[in-house]
Amino acid sequence: MTAPSVRIFGDIETTGLDPTTGALLEVAFLVTDLDCNEIAGASWLLPVDPAAAYELANDYVQKMHTKNGLWEALDRQINLFSPTTEEQVAESILSFLSPYCGPNAKAHLCGFNPGFDLDWLKVHMAQVAACFDHTKLDVRSVELMMVGLGCEKYKGPDGAHSHRGLDDCRDEASALKYYQDAIRGT
């Protein structure tokens, strides 16, 4: 397999930790070059009943998605647009990803917890998960290593890691760029 020419950062928002009992709320991907400069990004809200999804979530997740506006965004989507299916959302994601990866040209999923994201995608959107190789670039692991070596910990902009898909992907890419630059001495 040839080395990838892009990085694909992924982030999902859910009602909890278990993909077999929870609901997928938002999926986002950010494509960058190898220096983490943005090429393309997109985010999708899933066609869920916001009230039912809220009830699935624990207190922490309920508060987090109230604060970041996700519940409100899901509610607006249901009220303003004709609902789509999870399969239609997956088709849209595959269309977005197709220039960069697919079942025959797998990419490495990057992010703060790509294993978590990939586990959820395998349960809810197996065809999207199939675009990614089993190897992942876990930015939190890079961070732990770099801080352990004496590098100052990445501090994102105010509001970073908002627990909204595309914003978090951008924060993940910025963190990786920060550590890459530290390694390079730039």
Secondary structure, DSSP 8 states (H G I E B T S, - for coil): ----SSEEEEEEEESSS-TTTS-EEEEEEEEE-TT--EEEEEEEE----HHHHHHHS-HHHHHHHHHTTHHHHHHHHHHHS----HHHHHHHHHHHHTTT-BTTB-EEEEESSHHHHHHHHHHH-HHHHTTEEEEEEEHHHHHHHHHHTT-------TT-S-S-HHHHHHHHHHHHHHHHHHHHT-
